[in-house]
């Protein structure tokens, strides 16, 4: 199969896993390569920024962000 881009699923914390779990299941069902990571826009902003900046070079074509109460994570990645 040609070099396929991966999907990055980013959670703000492990408490977001119940929501993200179903997305991972759909990606598995369609044989889409993905990785799930916990990165917080508030607690680990440097790590989140570094991941976002290097995502394309690391083979990611899509980044899905899931966060709870204050959903700054998607904005930080954008």
PDB file of N, CA, C and O in Angstrom:
ATOM      1  N   UNK A   1       0.846  -1.175   0.000  1.00  0.00           N
ATOM      2  CA  UNK A   1       0.000   0.000   0.000  1.00  0.00           C
ATOM      3  C   UNK A   1       0.893   1.240   0.000  1.00  0.00           C
ATOM      4  O   UNK A   1       1.937   1.240   0.651  1.00  0.00           O
ATOM      5  N   UNK A   2       0.499   2.300  -0.721  1.00  0.00           N
ATOM      6  CA  UNK A   2       1.328   3.504  -0.759  1.00  0.00           C
ATOM      7  C   UNK A   2       1.468   4.134   0.621  1.00  0.00           C
ATOM      8  O   UNK A   2       0.741   3.794   1.555  1.00  0.00           O
ATOM      9  N   UNK A   3       2.398   5.040   0.728  1.00  0.00           N
ATOM     10  CA  UNK A   3       2.640   5.732   1.986  1.00  0.00           C
ATOM     11  C   UNK A   3       1.392   6.511   2.399  1.00  0.00           C
ATOM     12  O   UNK A   3       1.103   7.572   1.844  1.00  0.00           O
ATOM     13  N   UNK A   4       0.665   5.986   3.365  1.00  0.00           N
ATOM     14  CA  UNK A   4      -0.578   6.610   3.821  1.00  0.00           C
ATOM     15  C   UNK A   4      -0.303   7.537   4.990  1.00  0.00           C
ATOM     16  O   UNK A   4       0.510   7.239   5.865  1.00  0.00           O
ATOM     17  N   UNK A   5      -0.983   8.648   4.987  1.00  0.00           N
ATOM     18  CA  UNK A   5      -0.874   9.583   6.101  1.00  0.00           C
ATOM     19  C   UNK A   5      -1.588   9.005   7.317  1.00  0.00           C
ATOM     20  O   UNK A   5      -2.572   8.278   7.187  1.00  0.00           O
ATOM     21  N   UNK A   6      -1.082   9.336   8.492  1.00  0.00           N
ATOM     22  CA  UNK A   6      -1.688   8.893   9.745  1.00  0.00           C
ATOM     23  C   UNK A   6      -2.655   9.960  10.249  1.00  0.00           C
ATOM     24  O   UNK A   6      -2.595  11.123   9.851  1.00  0.00           O
ATOM     25  N   UNK A   7      -3.537   9.532  11.127  1.00  0.00           N
ATOM     26  CA  UNK A   7      -4.428  10.434  11.845  1.00  0.00           C
ATOM     27  C   UNK A   7      -3.904  10.542  13.270  1.00  0.00           C
ATOM     28  O   UNK A   7      -3.629   9.528  13.911  1.00  0.00           O
ATOM     29  N   UNK A   8      -3.765  11.756  13.762  1.00  0.00           N
ATOM     30  CA  UNK A   8      -3.406  11.984  15.162  1.00  0.00           C
ATOM     31  C   UNK A   8      -4.684  12.333  15.910  1.00  0.00           C
ATOM     32  O   UNK A   8      -5.398  13.262  15.535  1.00  0.00           O
ATOM     33  N   UNK A   9      -4.966  11.592  16.959  1.00  0.00           N
ATOM     34  CA  UNK A   9      -6.095  11.906  17.829  1.00  0.00           C
ATOM     35  C   UNK A   9      -5.496  12.453  19.112  1.00  0.00           C
ATOM     36  O   UNK A   9      -4.777  11.754  19.826  1.00  0.00           O
ATOM     37  N   UNK A  10      -5.798  13.703  19.392  1.00  0.00           N
ATOM     38  CA  UNK A  10      -5.215  14.392  20.540  1.00  0.00           C
ATOM     39  C   UNK A  10      -6.293  14.620  21.591  1.00  0.00           C
ATOM     40  O   UNK A  10      -7.340  15.201  21.306  1.00  0.00           O
ATOM     41  N   UNK A  11      -6.026  14.161  22.800  1.00  0.00           N
ATOM     42  CA  UNK A  11      -6.928  14.374  23.932  1.00  0.00           C
ATOM     43  C   UNK A  11      -6.280  15.347  24.898  1.00  0.00           C
ATOM     44  O   UNK A  11      -5.062  15.346  25.076  1.00  0.00           O
ATOM     45  N   UNK A  12      -7.101  16.173  25.518  1.00  0.00           N
ATOM     46  CA  UNK A  12      -6.587  17.088  26.525  1.00  0.00           C
ATOM     47  C   UNK A  12      -6.178  16.370  27.799  1.00  0.00           C
ATOM     48  O   UNK A  12      -5.266  16.812  28.498  1.00  0.00           O
ATOM     49  N   UNK A  13      -6.851  15.258  28.107  1.00  0.00           N
ATOM     50  CA  UNK A  13      -6.513  14.439  29.272  1.00  0.00           C
ATOM     51  C   UNK A  13      -7.100  13.050  29.077  1.00  0.00           C
ATOM     52  O   UNK A  13      -7.889  12.820  28.160  1.00  0.00           O
ATOM     53  N   UNK A  14      -6.709  12.125  29.948  1.00  0.00           N
ATOM     54  CA  UNK A  14      -7.221  10.763  29.810  1.00  0.00           C
ATOM     55  C   UNK A  14      -8.717  10.671  30.083  1.00  0.00           C
ATOM     56  O   UNK A  14      -9.350   9.682  29.712  1.00  0.00           O
ATOM     57  N   UNK A  15      -9.286  11.678  30.720  1.00  0.00           N
ATOM     58  CA  UNK A  15     -10.734  11.663  30.954  1.00  0.00           C
ATOM     59  C   UNK A  15     -11.523  11.850  29.659  1.00  0.00           C
ATOM     60  O   UNK A  15     -12.735  11.635  29.642  1.00  0.00           O
ATOM     61  N   UNK A  16     -10.855  12.246  28.578  1.00  0.00           N
ATOM     62  CA  UNK A  16     -11.507  12.384  27.273  1.00  0.00           C
ATOM     63  C   UNK A  16     -11.568  11.056  26.517  1.00  0.00           C
ATOM     64  O   UNK A  16     -12.187  10.982  25.456  1.00  0.00           O
ATOM     65  N   UNK A  17     -10.939  10.014  27.045  1.00  0.00           N
ATOM     66  CA  UNK A  17     -10.885   8.733  26.359  1.00  0.00           C
ATOM     67  C   UNK A  17     -12.266   8.157  26.016  1.00  0.00           C
ATOM     68  O   UNK A  17     -12.426   7.643  24.909  1.00  0.00           O
ATOM     69  N   UNK A  18     -13.265   8.212  26.895  1.00  0.00           N
ATOM     70  CA  UNK A  18     -14.566   7.645  26.523  1.00  0.00           C
ATOM     71  C   UNK A  18     -15.142   8.232  25.229  1.00  0.00           C
ATOM     72  O   UNK A  18     -15.822   7.526  24.484  1.00  0.00           O
ATOM     73  N   UNK A  19     -14.884   9.491  24.958  1.00  0.00           N
ATOM     74  CA  UNK A  19     -15.361  10.121  23.726  1.00  0.00           C
ATOM     75  C   UNK A  19     -14.488   9.698  22.546  1.00  0.00           C
ATOM     76  O   UNK A  19     -14.998   9.411  21.463  1.00  0.00           O
ATOM     77  N   UNK A  20     -13.201   9.661  22.754  1.00  0.00           N
ATOM     78  CA  UNK A  20     -12.238   9.370  21.691  1.00  0.00           C
ATOM     79  C   UNK A  20     -12.256   7.894  21.291  1.00  0.00           C
ATOM     80  O   UNK A  20     -11.960   7.555  20.145  1.00  0.00           O
ATOM     81  N   UNK A  21     -12.594   7.038  22.215  1.00  0.00           N
ATOM     82  CA  UNK A  21     -12.565   5.594  21.983  1.00  0.00           C
ATOM     83  C   UNK A  21     -13.376   5.194  20.751  1.00  0.00           C
ATOM     84  O   UNK A  21     -12.931   4.361  19.962  1.00  0.00           O
ATOM     85  N   UNK A  22     -14.549   5.775  20.581  1.00  0.00           N
ATOM     86  CA  UNK A  22     -15.376   5.402  19.430  1.00  0.00           C
ATOM     87  C   UNK A  22     -14.743   5.863  18.112  1.00  0.00           C
ATOM     88  O   UNK A  22     -14.853   5.169  17.101  1.00  0.00           O
ATOM     89  N   UNK A  23     -14.088   7.016  18.114  1.00  0.00           N
ATOM     90  CA  UNK A  23     -13.395   7.481  16.904  1.00  0.00           C
ATOM     91  C   UNK A  23     -12.270   6.516  16.540  1.00  0.00           C
ATOM     92  O   UNK A  23     -12.063   6.216  15.364  1.00  0.00           O
ATOM     93  N   UNK A  24     -11.556   6.037  17.533  1.00  0.00           N
ATOM     94  CA  UNK A  24     -10.488   5.062  17.279  1.00  0.00           C
ATOM     95  C   UNK A  24     -11.065   3.787  16.678  1.00  0.00           C
ATOM     96  O   UNK A  24     -10.469   3.193  15.780  1.00  0.00           O
ATOM     97  N   UNK A  25     -12.223   3.372  17.173  1.00  0.00           N
ATOM     98  CA  UNK A  25     -12.870   2.181  16.638  1.00  0.00           C
ATOM     99  C   UNK A  25     -13.240   2.330  15.172  1.00  0.00           C
ATOM    100  O   UNK A  25     -13.062   1.397  14.389  1.00  0.00           O
ATOM    101  N   UNK A  26     -13.749   3.488  14.797  1.00  0.00           N
ATOM    102  CA  UNK A  26     -14.110   3.732  13.397  1.00  0.00           C
ATOM    103  C   UNK A  26     -12.860   3.711  12.521  1.00  0.00           C
ATOM    104  O   UNK A  26     -12.866   3.122  11.441  1.00  0.00           O
ATOM    105  N   UNK A  27     -11.799   4.349  12.983  1.00  0.00           N
ATOM    106  CA  UNK A  27     -10.554   4.350  12.207  1.00  0.00           C
ATOM    107  C   UNK A  27     -10.024   2.928  12.036  1.00  0.00           C
ATOM    108  O   UNK A  27      -9.563   2.562  10.954  1.00  0.00           O
ATOM    109  N   UNK A  28     -10.088   2.129  13.096  1.00  0.00           N
ATOM    110  CA  UNK A  28      -9.662   0.726  12.991  1.00  0.00           C
ATOM    111  C   UNK A  28     -10.518  -0.024  11.982  1.00  0.00           C
ATOM    112  O   UNK A  28     -10.001  -0.782  11.162  1.00  0.00           O
ATOM    113  N   UNK A  29     -11.837   0.190  12.044  1.00  0.00           N
ATOM    114  CA  UNK A  29     -12.753  -0.498  11.123  1.00  0.00           C
ATOM    115  C   UNK A  29     -12.412  -0.216   9.663  1.00  0.00           C
ATOM    116  O   UNK A  29     -12.563  -1.088   8.807  1.00  0.00           O
ATOM    117  N   UNK A  30     -11.954   0.992   9.381  1.00  0.00           N
ATOM    118  CA  UNK A  30     -11.620   1.378   8.011  1.00  0.00           C
ATOM    119  C   UNK A  30     -10.130   1.240   7.705  1.00  0.00           C
ATOM    120  O   UNK A  30      -9.656   1.691   6.662  1.00  0.00           O
ATOM    121  N   UNK A  31      -9.400   0.614   8.624  1.00  0.00           N
ATOM    122  CA  UNK A  31      -7.967   0.366   8.452  1.00  0.00           C
ATOM    123  C   UNK A  31      -7.187   1.657   8.191  1.00  0.00           C
ATOM    124  O   UNK A  31      -6.294   1.703   7.344  1.00  0.00           O
ATOM    125  N   UNK A  32      -7.544   2.695   8.934  1.00  0.00           N
ATOM    126  CA  UNK A  32      -6.854   3.983   8.836  1.00  0.00           C
ATOM    127  C   UNK A  32      -5.784   4.025   9.927  1.00  0.00           C
ATOM    128  O   UNK A  32      -6.099   3.830  11.100  1.00  0.00           O
ATOM    129  N   UNK A  33      -4.536   4.276   9.563  1.00  0.00           N
ATOM    130  CA  UNK A  33      -3.492   4.342  10.584  1.00  0.00           C
ATOM    131  C   UNK A  33      -3.675   5.577  11.470  1.00  0.00           C
ATOM    132  O   UNK A  33      -3.920   6.680  10.981  1.00  0.00           O
ATOM    133  N   UNK A  34      -3.552   5.368  12.773  1.00  0.00           N
ATOM    134  CA  UNK A  34      -3.729   6.487  13.699  1.00  0.00           C
ATOM    135  C   UNK A  34      -2.921   6.246  14.960  1.00  0.00           C
ATOM    136  O   UNK A  34      -2.497   5.128  15.256  1.00  0.00           O
ATOM    137  N   UNK A  35      -2.723   7.327  15.689  1.00  0.00           N
ATOM    138  CA  UNK A  35      -2.112   7.282  17.016  1.00  0.00           C
ATOM    139  C   UNK A  35      -2.885   8.237  17.895  1.00  0.00           C
ATOM    140  O   UNK A  35      -3.302   9.304  17.446  1.00  0.00           O
ATOM    141  N   UNK A  36      -3.078   7.858  19.148  1.00  0.00           N
ATOM    142  CA  UNK A  36      -3.757   8.719  20.115  1.00  0.00           C
ATOM    143  C   UNK A  36      -2.723   9.238  21.115  1.00  0.00           C
ATOM    144  O   UNK A  36      -1.858   8.496  21.579  1.00  0.00           O
ATOM    145  N   UNK A  37      -2.832  10.523  21.431  1.00  0.00           N
ATOM    146  CA  UNK A  37      -1.889  11.175  22.343  1.00  0.00           C
ATOM    147  C   UNK A  37      -2.651  12.048  23.329  1.00  0.00           C
ATOM    148  O   UNK A  37      -3.729  12.555  23.020  1.00  0.00           O
ATOM    149  N   UNK A  38      -2.088  12.219  24.507  1.00  0.00           N
ATOM    150  CA  UNK A  38      -2.626  13.161  25.485  1.00  0.00           C
ATOM    151  C   UNK A  38      -1.689  14.359  25.523  1.00  0.00           C
ATOM    152  O   UNK A  38      -0.527  14.249  25.916  1.00  0.00           O
ATOM    153  N   UNK A  39      -2.218  15.506  25.107  1.00  0.00           N
ATOM    154  CA  UNK A  39      -1.461  16.762  25.102  1.00  0.00           C
ATOM    155  C   UNK A  39      -2.423  17.868  25.507  1.00  0.00           C
ATOM    156  O   UNK A  39      -3.497  17.998  24.921  1.00  0.00           O
ATOM    157  N   UNK A  40      -2.062  18.643  26.473  1.00  0.00           N
ATOM    158  CA  UNK A  40      -2.942  19.690  26.972  1.00  0.00           C
ATOM    159  C   UNK A  40      -2.475  21.072  26.526  1.00  0.00           C
ATOM    160  O   UNK A  40      -1.291  21.400  26.603  1.00  0.00           O
ATOM    161  N   UNK A  41      -3.423  21.867  26.063  1.00  0.00           N
ATOM    162  CA  UNK A  41      -3.107  23.252  25.706  1.00  0.00           C
ATOM    163  C   UNK A  41      -2.770  24.063  26.950  1.00  0.00           C
ATOM    164  O   UNK A  41      -2.110  25.098  26.859  1.00  0.00           O
ATOM    165  N   UNK A  42      -3.223  23.594  28.120  1.00  0.00           N
ATOM    166  CA  UNK A  42      -3.000  24.330  29.367  1.00  0.00           C
ATOM    167  C   UNK A  42      -1.837  23.766  30.182  1.00  0.00           C
ATOM    168  O   UNK A  42      -1.004  24.523  30.680  1.00  0.00           O
ATOM    169  N   UNK A  43      -1.776  22.434  30.320  1.00  0.00           N
ATOM    170  CA  UNK A  43      -0.755  21.826  31.176  1.00  0.00           C
ATOM    171  C   UNK A  43       0.554  21.541  30.446  1.00  0.00           C
ATOM    172  O   UNK A  43       1.622  21.571  31.056  1.00  0.00           O
ATOM    173  N   UNK A  44       0.479  21.265  29.145  1.00  0.00           N
ATOM    174  CA  UNK A  44       1.700  20.956  28.382  1.00  0.00           C
ATOM    175  C   UNK A  44       1.710  21.729  27.060  1.00  0.00           C
ATOM    176  O   UNK A  44       1.791  21.119  25.993  1.00  0.00           O
ATOM    177  N   UNK A  45       1.627  23.056  27.116  1.00  0.00           N
ATOM    178  CA  UNK A  45       1.530  23.825  25.869  1.00  0.00           C
ATOM    179  C   UNK A  45       2.753  23.680  24.961  1.00  0.00           C
ATOM    180  O   UNK A  45       2.617  23.691  23.737  1.00  0.00           O
ATOM    181  N   UNK A  46       3.934  23.547  25.542  1.00  0.00           N
ATOM    182  CA  UNK A  46       5.134  23.412  24.717  1.00  0.00           C
ATOM    183  C   UNK A  46       5.123  22.089  23.965  1.00  0.00           C
ATOM    184  O   UNK A  46       5.465  22.043  22.783  1.00  0.00           O
ATOM    185  N   UNK A  47       4.736  21.021  24.640  1.00  0.00           N
ATOM    186  CA  UNK A  47       4.674  19.708  23.989  1.00  0.00           C
ATOM    187  C   UNK A  47       3.595  19.691  22.912  1.00  0.00           C
ATOM    188  O   UNK A  47       3.789  19.111  21.843  1.00  0.00           O
ATOM    189  N   UNK A  48       2.462  20.322  23.190  1.00  0.00           N
ATOM    190  CA  UNK A  48       1.382  20.388  22.198  1.00  0.00           C
ATOM    191  C   UNK A  48       1.833  21.161  20.962  1.00  0.00           C
ATOM    192  O   UNK A  48       1.584  20.737  19.834  1.00  0.00           O
ATOM    193  N   UNK A  49       2.490  22.284  21.175  1.00  0.00           N
ATOM    194  CA  UNK A  49       2.970  23.097  20.051  1.00  0.00           C
ATOM    195  C   UNK A  49       4.019  22.344  19.242  1.00  0.00           C
ATOM    196  O   UNK A  49       4.006  22.389  18.012  1.00  0.00           O
ATOM    197  N   UNK A  50       4.919  21.660  19.921  1.00  0.00           N
ATOM    198  CA  UNK A  50       5.960  20.897  19.222  1.00  0.00           C
ATOM    199  C   UNK A  50       5.339  19.784  18.382  1.00  0.00           C
ATOM    200  O   UNK A  50       5.766  19.545  17.252  1.00  0.00           O
ATOM    201  N   UNK A  51       4.335  19.105  18.930  1.00  0.00           N
ATOM    202  CA  UNK A  51       3.666  18.048  18.170  1.00  0.00           C
ATOM    203  C   UNK A  51       2.999  18.634  16.936  1.00  0.00           C
ATOM    204  O   UNK A  51       3.146  18.101  15.836  1.00  0.00           O
ATOM    205  N   UNK A  52       2.272  19.719  17.111  1.00  0.00           N
ATOM    206  CA  UNK A  52       1.561  20.345  15.986  1.00  0.00           C
ATOM    207  C   UNK A  52       2.532  20.793  14.895  1.00  0.00           C
ATOM    208  O   UNK A  52       2.274  20.592  13.708  1.00  0.00           O
ATOM    209  N   UNK A  53       3.640  21.396  15.298  1.00  0.00           N
ATOM    210  CA  UNK A  53       4.606  21.901  14.316  1.00  0.00           C
ATOM    211  C   UNK A  53       5.276  20.785  13.529  1.00  0.00           C
ATOM    212  O   UNK A  53       5.645  20.978  12.370  1.00  0.00           O
ATOM    213  N   UNK A  54       5.434  19.627  14.144  1.00  0.00           N
ATOM    214  CA  UNK A  54       6.140  18.529  13.478  1.00  0.00           C
ATOM    215  C   UNK A  54       5.198  17.470  12.901  1.00  0.00           C
ATOM    216  O   UNK A  54       5.660  16.467  12.358  1.00  0.00           O
ATOM    217  N   UNK A  55       3.908  17.678  13.010  1.00  0.00           N
ATOM    218  CA  UNK A  55       2.939  16.649  12.602  1.00  0.00           C
ATOM    219  C   UNK A  55       3.088  16.252  11.137  1.00  0.00           C
ATOM    220  O   UNK A  55       3.142  15.063  10.823  1.00  0.00           O
ATOM    221  N   UNK A  56       3.152  17.202  10.263  1.00  0.00           N
ATOM    222  CA  UNK A  56       3.259  16.890   8.829  1.00  0.00           C
ATOM    223  C   UNK A  56       4.542  16.106   8.544  1.00  0.00           C
ATOM    224  O   UNK A  56       4.517  15.107   7.826  1.00  0.00           O
ATOM    225  N   UNK A  57       5.647  16.558   9.103  1.00  0.00           N
ATOM    226  CA  UNK A  57       6.926  15.877   8.886  1.00  0.00           C
ATOM    227  C   UNK A  57       6.919  14.460   9.458  1.00  0.00           C
ATOM    228  O   UNK A  57       7.662  13.595   8.994  1.00  0.00           O
ATOM    229  N   UNK A  58       6.079  14.228  10.462  1.00  0.00           N
ATOM    230  CA  UNK A  58       5.988  12.906  11.083  1.00  0.00           C
ATOM    231  C   UNK A  58       4.904  12.028  10.464  1.00  0.00           C
ATOM    232  O   UNK A  58       4.569  10.977  11.009  1.00  0.00           O
ATOM    233  N   UNK A  59       4.358  12.454   9.332  1.00  0.00           N
ATOM    234  CA  UNK A  59       3.449  11.598   8.586  1.00  0.00           C
ATOM    235  C   UNK A  59       1.975  11.726   8.900  1.00  0.00           C
ATOM    236  O   UNK A  59       1.172  10.898   8.470  1.00  0.00           O
ATOM    237  N   UNK A  60       1.610  12.760   9.647  1.00  0.00           N
ATOM    238  CA  UNK A  60       0.187  12.952   9.960  1.00  0.00           C
ATOM    239  C   UNK A  60      -0.471  13.804   8.884  1.00  0.00           C
ATOM    240  O   UNK A  60       0.070  14.828   8.468  1.00  0.00           O
ATOM    241  N   UNK A  61      -1.644  13.367   8.439  1.00  0.00           N
ATOM    242  CA  UNK A  61      -2.409  14.128   7.459  1.00  0.00           C
ATOM    243  C   UNK A  61      -3.638  14.767   8.063  1.00  0.00           C
ATOM    244  O   UNK A  61      -4.210  15.694   7.490  1.00  0.00           O
ATOM    245  N   UNK A  62      -4.051  14.269   9.230  1.00  0.00           N
ATOM    246  CA  UNK A  62      -5.241  14.768   9.921  1.00  0.00           C
ATOM    247  C   UNK A  62      -4.944  14.809  11.408  1.00  0.00           C
ATOM    248  O   UNK A  62      -4.308  13.903  11.947  1.00  0.00           O
ATOM    249  N   UNK A  63      -5.405  15.863  12.072  1.00  0.00           N
ATOM    250  CA  UNK A  63      -5.317  15.952  13.525  1.00  0.00           C
ATOM    251  C   UNK A  63      -6.724  16.176  14.052  1.00  0.00           C
ATOM    252  O   UNK A  63      -7.375  17.162  13.706  1.00  0.00           O
ATOM    253  N   UNK A  64      -7.194  15.251  14.898  1.00  0.00           N
ATOM    254  CA  UNK A  64      -8.484  15.385  15.566  1.00  0.00           C
ATOM    255  C   UNK A  64      -8.220  15.721  17.022  1.00  0.00           C
ATOM    256  O   UNK A  64      -7.447  15.033  17.689  1.00  0.00           O
ATOM    257  N   UNK A  65      -8.854  16.768  17.519  1.00  0.00           N
ATOM    258  CA  UNK A  65      -8.669  17.171  18.909  1.00  0.00           C
ATOM    259  C   UNK A  65      -9.963  16.982  19.685  1.00  0.00           C
ATOM    260  O   UNK A  65     -11.046  17.309  19.200  1.00  0.00           O
ATOM    261  N   UNK A  66      -9.838  16.454  20.890  1.00  0.00           N
ATOM    262  CA  UNK A  66     -10.989  16.277  21.773  1.00  0.00           C
ATOM    263  C   UNK A  66     -10.613  16.799  23.147  1.00  0.00           C
ATOM    264  O   UNK A  66      -9.603  16.396  23.723  1.00  0.00           O
ATOM    265  N   UNK A  67     -11.426  17.688  23.658  1.00  0.00           N
ATOM    266  CA  UNK A  67     -11.161  18.242  24.985  1.00  0.00           C
ATOM    267  C   UNK A  67     -12.482  18.469  25.697  1.00  0.00           C
ATOM    268  O   UNK A  67     -13.536  18.580  25.071  1.00  0.00           O
ATOM    269  N   UNK A  68     -12.406  18.535  26.994  1.00  0.00           N
ATOM    270  CA  UNK A  68     -13.609  18.679  27.806  1.00  0.00           C
ATOM    271  C   UNK A  68     -14.060  20.112  27.967  1.00  0.00           C
ATOM    272  O   UNK A  68     -14.375  20.790  26.989  1.00  0.00           O
ATOM    273  N   UNK A  69     -14.089  20.562  29.178  1.00  0.00           N
ATOM    274  CA  UNK A  69     -14.703  21.828  29.563  1.00  0.00           C
ATOM    275  C   UNK A  69     -14.284  23.023  28.692  1.00  0.00           C
ATOM    276  O   UNK A  69     -15.111  23.591  27.979  1.00  0.00           O
ATOM    277  N   UNK A  70     -13.045  23.389  28.748  1.00  0.00           N
ATOM    278  CA  UNK A  70     -12.556  24.518  27.945  1.00  0.00           C
ATOM    279  C   UNK A  70     -11.840  23.932  26.737  1.00  0.00           C
ATOM    280  O   UNK A  70     -10.756  23.365  26.865  1.00  0.00           O
ATOM    281  N   UNK A  71     -12.436  24.067  25.588  1.00  0.00           N
ATOM    282  CA  UNK A  71     -11.910  23.386  24.398  1.00  0.00           C
ATOM    283  C   UNK A  71     -10.904  24.248  23.646  1.00  0.00           C
ATOM    284  O   UNK A  71     -11.114  24.583  22.480  1.00  0.00           O
ATOM    285  N   UNK A  72      -9.811  24.607  24.314  1.00  0.00           N
ATOM    286  CA  UNK A  72      -8.771  25.404  23.677  1.00  0.00           C
ATOM    287  C   UNK A  72      -7.812  24.547  22.856  1.00  0.00           C
ATOM    288  O   UNK A  72      -7.006  25.073  22.089  1.00  0.00           O
ATOM    289  N   UNK A  73      -7.898  23.247  23.014  1.00  0.00           N
ATOM    290  CA  UNK A  73      -6.940  22.357  22.365  1.00  0.00           C
ATOM    291  C   UNK A  73      -6.984  22.473  20.844  1.00  0.00           C
ATOM    292  O   UNK A  73      -5.940  22.590  20.204  1.00  0.00           O
ATOM    293  N   UNK A  74      -8.168  22.441  20.267  1.00  0.00           N
ATOM    294  CA  UNK A  74      -8.280  22.538  18.804  1.00  0.00           C
ATOM    295  C   UNK A  74      -7.732  23.868  18.301  1.00  0.00           C
ATOM    296  O   UNK A  74      -7.052  23.909  17.275  1.00  0.00           O
ATOM    297  N   UNK A  75      -8.015  24.937  19.002  1.00  0.00           N
ATOM    298  CA  UNK A  75      -7.492  26.245  18.612  1.00  0.00           C
ATOM    299  C   UNK A  75      -5.984  26.306  18.718  1.00  0.00           C
ATOM    300  O   UNK A  75      -5.323  26.909  17.873  1.00  0.00           O
ATOM    301  N   UNK A  76      -5.437  25.689  19.744  1.00  0.00           N
ATOM    302  CA  UNK A  76      -3.985  25.669  19.907  1.00  0.00           C
ATOM    303  C   UNK A  76      -3.328  24.900  18.762  1.00  0.00           C
ATOM    304  O   UNK A  76      -2.262  25.289  18.286  1.00  0.00           O
ATOM    305  N   UNK A  77      -3.953  23.820  18.322  1.00  0.00           N
ATOM    306  CA  UNK A  77      -3.393  23.043  17.221  1.00  0.00           C
ATOM    307  C   UNK A  77      -3.586  23.726  15.880  1.00  0.00           C
ATOM    308  O   UNK A  77      -2.761  23.572  14.980  1.00  0.00           O
ATOM    309  N   UNK A  78      -4.663  24.475  15.740  1.00  0.00           N
ATOM    310  CA  UNK A  78      -4.900  25.194  14.478  1.00  0.00           C
ATOM    311  C   UNK A  78      -3.843  26.264  14.299  1.00  0.00           C
ATOM    312  O   UNK A  78      -3.857  26.986  13.301  1.00  0.00           O
TER     313      UNK A  78
END
